[in-house]
């Protein structure tokens, strides 16, 4: 007998009853590849089924990890092969300039592995981190390792939540999502602070415009001559040697 799913989560029960692992695999794959479908939700609810003996937890984990990895990998390939062209063509309409893409490329080369690993726990980033990593040119070896680690961590955490929560899944999942939103807000605030810090640092090291302009008159005389200040006095012969006066 299938467990009773509380509240708004119950509408996914028919998918689990009729398709089981296939429903989990398809939704998890799409949820990790650009499409905002309830892949994370169905993973948690499938773990509830596993706790009730309706599904096998090891098989569920295997399906979730493989499909999450495959979805993110496909998004990376799409970003690596066509994402840059899309950014160059349409990026200016969303203020994604070549300069910003260059900074994103440098960021993913330095810290992309951490982003890809943890992005699955944040809605929005879970669907797009592979595309962003591919577009920014993150090396594929580093991406694959981070993708595998992120898929295993994400699937393991949410499967454990569903498996051990049982009939309390509704309350527990809502609290987990609330903390997930808080995490997104914290990450957004950190991104803003880093952007402001970078801007202030560049502004501090930028030479003043008036100092650059003030050096121009000293390159020649006041009448625009090419020499230094003493070159303009040759006309009266005062600078000639004494034997030529």
C-alpha positions as CSV (number, residue, x, y, z in Angstrom):
1,X,0.0,0.0,0.0
2,X,1.4,3.4,-1.0
3,X,1.9,5.9,1.8
4,X,-0.4,8.8,2.2
5,X,1.2,12.0,0.9
6,X,0.1,15.2,2.8
7,X,-1.0,18.5,1.4
8,X,0.0,19.8,-2.0
9,X,2.6,17.0,-2.5
10,X,-0.1,14.4,-3.1
11,X,-0.6,15.3,-6.7
12,X,2.7,13.5,-7.6
13,X,1.5,10.2,-6.1
14,X,-0.1,9.0,-9.4
15,X,3.3,9.4,-11.2
16,X,5.1,7.3,-8.5
17,X,2.3,4.7,-8.5
18,X,2.2,4.3,-12.2
19,X,5.8,4.9,-13.3
20,X,8.0,4.6,-10.2
21,X,11.7,4.9,-11.0
22,X,11.0,6.1,-14.6
23,X,9.0,9.2,-13.3
24,X,11.9,10.0,-10.9
25,X,14.5,9.6,-13.6
26,X,12.7,11.8,-16.2
27,X,11.9,14.6,-13.8
28,X,15.3,14.6,-12.1
29,X,17.0,14.7,-15.5
30,X,14.9,17.6,-16.7
31,X,15.2,19.5,-13.4
32,X,19.0,19.4,-13.8
33,X,18.9,20.4,-17.4
34,X,17.3,23.9,-17.7
35,X,13.6,23.0,-17.1
36,X,12.0,24.0,-13.8
37,X,10.1,20.7,-13.2
38,X,9.5,19.2,-9.7
39,X,12.5,16.8,-9.9
40,X,13.6,17.5,-6.3
41,X,10.1,17.1,-5.0
42,X,9.5,13.8,-6.6
43,X,12.9,12.6,-5.4
44,X,11.9,13.3,-1.8
45,X,8.5,11.7,-2.2
46,X,10.0,8.6,-3.8
47,X,12.3,8.3,-0.8
48,X,9.1,8.4,1.4
49,X,7.9,5.5,-0.7
50,X,11.2,3.7,-0.2
51,X,10.8,4.2,3.6
52,X,7.4,2.5,3.3
53,X,8.8,-0.4,1.4
54,X,7.3,0.5,-2.0
55,X,10.6,1.3,-3.7
56,X,14.2,0.3,-3.2
57,X,16.4,3.0,-1.7
58,X,19.6,1.9,-3.3
59,X,17.9,1.7,-6.8
60,X,16.4,5.1,-6.2
61,X,19.7,6.6,-5.3
62,X,21.3,5.1,-8.4
63,X,18.6,6.5,-10.7
64,X,18.7,9.9,-9.1
65,X,22.5,10.3,-9.2
66,X,22.8,9.1,-12.8
67,X,20.0,11.2,-14.2
68,X,21.1,14.3,-12.2
69,X,24.6,13.8,-13.5
70,X,23.4,13.3,-17.1
71,X,21.0,16.3,-17.1
72,X,23.7,18.7,-15.8
73,X,26.2,17.2,-18.3
74,X,23.8,17.8,-21.2
75,X,23.4,21.4,-20.1
76,X,27.1,21.8,-20.0
77,X,27.5,20.5,-23.5
78,X,24.8,22.9,-24.7
79,X,26.6,25.8,-23.0
80,X,30.0,24.8,-24.4
81,X,28.8,24.4,-28.0
82,X,26.1,27.1,-28.4
83,X,25.9,29.1,-25.2
84,X,28.6,31.6,-26.2
85,X,27.0,32.3,-29.5
86,X,23.7,33.0,-27.8
87,X,25.4,35.3,-25.3
88,X,27.1,37.2,-28.1
89,X,23.9,37.6,-30.0
90,X,21.4,38.2,-27.2
91,X,23.4,38.9,-24.1
92,X,23.3,42.7,-24.5
93,X,19.6,42.7,-24.0
94,X,20.0,41.3,-20.5
95,X,23.2,43.3,-19.8
96,X,25.4,40.3,-20.3
97,X,28.3,42.1,-21.9
98,X,31.6,40.5,-23.2
99,X,33.3,42.0,-20.2
100,X,31.0,40.3,-17.8
101,X,31.3,37.1,-19.6
102,X,35.1,37.4,-19.3
103,X,34.7,37.8,-15.5
104,X,32.3,34.9,-15.4
105,X,34.8,32.8,-17.3
106,X,37.6,33.7,-14.8
107,X,35.2,33.0,-11.9
108,X,34.3,29.5,-13.1
109,X,38.0,28.7,-13.7
110,X,38.8,29.6,-10.1
111,X,35.7,28.6,-8.1
112,X,33.5,26.8,-10.6
113,X,33.8,23.4,-8.9
114,X,32.3,24.7,-5.7
115,X,29.5,26.4,-7.7
116,X,28.6,23.3,-9.6
117,X,28.8,21.1,-6.5
118,X,26.5,23.2,-4.4
119,X,24.2,24.7,-7.1
120,X,21.8,21.8,-7.0
121,X,20.5,22.9,-3.6
122,X,19.4,26.3,-4.9
123,X,16.4,26.5,-7.3
124,X,17.4,28.3,-10.5
125,X,21.0,27.4,-10.1
126,X,20.2,23.7,-10.2
127,X,18.7,24.1,-13.6
128,X,21.3,26.5,-15.1
129,X,24.7,25.8,-13.5
130,X,25.7,23.4,-16.2
131,X,24.8,25.8,-19.0
132,X,26.7,28.6,-17.2
133,X,29.8,26.4,-16.7
134,X,29.8,25.4,-20.3
135,X,29.3,28.9,-21.6
136,X,32.1,30.3,-19.3
137,X,34.5,27.6,-20.6
138,X,35.0,25.7,-17.4
139,X,37.4,22.8,-18.1
140,X,35.4,19.6,-18.7
141,X,37.4,17.4,-16.3
142,X,36.8,19.7,-13.4
143,X,33.1,20.0,-14.4
144,X,32.6,16.3,-14.5
145,X,34.2,15.7,-11.1
146,X,32.1,18.6,-9.5
147,X,29.0,17.4,-11.4
148,X,29.4,13.8,-10.0
149,X,30.0,15.1,-6.4
150,X,27.1,17.4,-6.6
151,X,24.7,14.8,-8.0
152,X,25.7,12.3,-5.3
153,X,25.4,14.9,-2.5
154,X,22.1,16.3,-3.6
155,X,20.5,12.9,-4.2
156,X,21.8,11.5,-0.9
157,X,20.6,14.5,1.2
158,X,17.1,14.7,-0.2
159,X,16.7,10.9,-0.3
160,X,17.6,10.8,3.4
161,X,15.1,13.6,4.2
162,X,12.3,11.7,2.5
163,X,13.3,8.2,3.8
164,X,13.5,9.2,7.5
165,X,10.7,11.8,7.5
166,X,7.9,9.4,6.7
167,X,4.5,10.9,7.5
168,X,6.1,14.2,8.6
169,X,7.5,14.9,5.1
170,X,5.1,17.8,4.5
171,X,6.3,19.9,7.4
172,X,9.9,18.9,7.1
173,X,10.0,19.6,3.3
174,X,8.5,23.0,3.8
175,X,11.1,23.9,6.4
176,X,13.9,22.6,4.1
177,X,12.6,24.7,1.2
178,X,12.4,27.8,3.5
179,X,16.1,27.3,4.5
180,X,16.9,26.8,0.8
181,X,15.3,30.2,0.0
182,X,17.3,31.7,2.8
183,X,20.5,30.2,1.4
184,X,19.7,31.7,-2.0
185,X,19.2,35.1,-0.4
186,X,22.6,34.8,1.4
187,X,24.3,33.8,-1.8
188,X,22.7,36.7,-3.6
189,X,23.8,39.2,-0.9
190,X,27.4,37.8,-1.0
191,X,27.4,38.2,-4.8
192,X,26.3,41.8,-4.5
193,X,29.0,42.5,-1.8
194,X,31.7,41.0,-3.9
195,X,30.6,43.0,-7.0
196,X,30.6,46.3,-4.9
197,X,34.0,45.4,-3.4
198,X,35.5,44.8,-6.9
199,X,34.0,48.0,-8.2
200,X,35.4,50.1,-5.3
201,X,38.8,48.5,-5.6
202,X,39.0,49.3,-9.4
203,X,37.8,52.8,-8.7
204,X,40.4,53.3,-6.0
205,X,43.2,52.2,-8.3
206,X,42.0,54.1,-11.3
207,X,44.2,57.2,-12.0
208,X,42.3,60.6,-11.8
209,X,41.4,62.1,-15.1
210,X,42.7,65.5,-14.2
211,X,46.2,64.2,-13.3
212,X,46.5,62.5,-16.8
213,X,45.4,65.7,-18.4
214,X,47.7,67.8,-16.3
215,X,50.8,66.1,-17.6
216,X,50.1,67.1,-21.2
217,X,51.3,70.8,-21.0
218,X,54.6,69.7,-19.4
219,X,55.5,67.7,-22.5
220,X,56.1,70.9,-24.4
221,X,56.4,74.6,-24.0
222,X,53.4,76.9,-23.3
223,X,53.2,77.7,-27.1
224,X,53.0,74.1,-28.0
225,X,56.7,73.5,-28.8
226,X,58.2,70.1,-28.7
227,X,61.1,70.7,-26.4
228,X,61.2,71.4,-22.7
229,X,60.7,74.8,-21.2
230,X,64.1,76.1,-22.2
231,X,63.9,75.3,-26.0
232,X,61.9,78.3,-26.8
233,X,64.7,80.8,-25.9
234,X,66.9,80.1,-29.0
235,X,65.6,83.1,-30.9
236,X,67.6,85.8,-29.0
237,X,70.9,83.8,-29.1
238,X,71.3,83.9,-25.4
239,X,71.9,80.2,-25.3
240,X,74.7,80.2,-27.9
241,X,78.2,79.6,-26.7
242,X,80.2,82.8,-25.7
243,X,82.5,82.5,-28.7
244,X,79.6,82.7,-31.2
245,X,78.0,85.8,-29.7
